[in-house]
């Protein structure tokens, strides 16, 4: 299992989440809600757990 931290604007995070959900090489186990980064209202972070699917 991989634990991934994504960081960006809310629009960037939504865009990349769609890419992750369409990929059939791994399964998304969990995606956290966006957390605001300290010192900015523009950037957020999301934590994603993924598992590799073996074909």
C-alpha contacts under 8 A as a table, 3 or more apart, distances in Angstrom:
res1	aa1	res2	aa2	distance
1	X	49	X	6.78
1	X	50	X	5.68
1	X	51	X	4.66
1	X	52	X	6.98
2	X	49	X	5.66
2	X	50	X	5.32
2	X	51	X	6.45
3	X	47	X	7.03
3	X	48	X	5.77
3	X	49	X	4.63
3	X	50	X	6.66
4	X	47	X	5.69
4	X	48	X	5.04
4	X	49	X	6.28
4	X	50	X	7.90
5	X	45	X	6.75
5	X	46	X	5.80
5	X	47	X	4.62
5	X	48	X	6.38
6	X	13	X	7.29
6	X	45	X	5.47
6	X	46	X	5.15
6	X	47	X	6.26
6	X	48	X	7.64
7	X	13	X	7.26
7	X	43	X	6.83
7	X	44	X	5.71
7	X	45	X	4.32
7	X	46	X	6.47
8	X	11	X	8.00
8	X	12	X	5.84
8	X	13	X	6.10
8	X	42	X	7.93
8	X	43	X	5.01
8	X	44	X	5.53
8	X	45	X	6.48
9	X	12	X	5.15
9	X	13	X	6.22
9	X	42	X	5.86
9	X	43	X	4.72
9	X	44	X	5.88
10	X	13	X	5.09
10	X	14	X	6.19
10	X	34	X	7.68
10	X	42	X	7.96
10	X	43	X	7.22
10	X	44	X	6.60
11	X	14	X	5.16
11	X	15	X	6.13
12	X	15	X	5.06
12	X	16	X	6.16
13	X	16	X	5.22
13	X	17	X	6.03
13	X	46	X	7.63
14	X	17	X	5.09
14	X	18	X	6.46
15	X	18	X	5.45
15	X	19	X	6.73
16	X	19	X	4.99
16	X	20	X	6.29
17	X	20	X	5.05
17	X	21	X	6.16
18	X	21	X	5.11
18	X	22	X	6.32
19	X	22	X	5.34
19	X	23	X	6.52
20	X	23	X	5.38
20	X	28	X	7.70
21	X	24	X	7.95
21	X	28	X	7.19
23	X	26	X	6.62
24	X	27	X	7.23
24	X	53	X	7.64
25	X	52	X	6.26
25	X	53	X	5.42
25	X	54	X	7.44
26	X	50	X	6.37
26	X	51	X	5.40
26	X	52	X	4.29
26	X	53	X	4.78
27	X	50	X	5.54
27	X	51	X	5.20
27	X	52	X	6.41
27	X	53	X	6.58
28	X	31	X	7.44
28	X	48	X	7.29
28	X	49	X	6.08
28	X	50	X	4.52
28	X	51	X	6.53
29	X	48	X	7.55
29	X	49	X	5.29
29	X	50	X	5.38
29	X	51	X	6.89
30	X	48	X	5.70
30	X	49	X	5.24
30	X	50	X	7.28
31	X	46	X	6.94
31	X	47	X	5.77
31	X	48	X	4.53
31	X	49	X	6.61
32	X	46	X	5.59
32	X	47	X	5.29
32	X	48	X	6.56
33	X	46	X	6.27
33	X	47	X	7.93
34	X	44	X	5.82
34	X	45	X	5.49
34	X	46	X	5.02
35	X	44	X	5.35
35	X	45	X	5.25
35	X	46	X	6.49
36	X	40	X	7.46
36	X	41	X	6.75
36	X	43	X	6.38
36	X	44	X	4.39
36	X	45	X	6.47
37	X	40	X	5.99
37	X	41	X	7.29
37	X	43	X	5.85
37	X	44	X	5.20
37	X	45	X	6.71
40	X	43	X	6.26
41	X	44	X	7.86
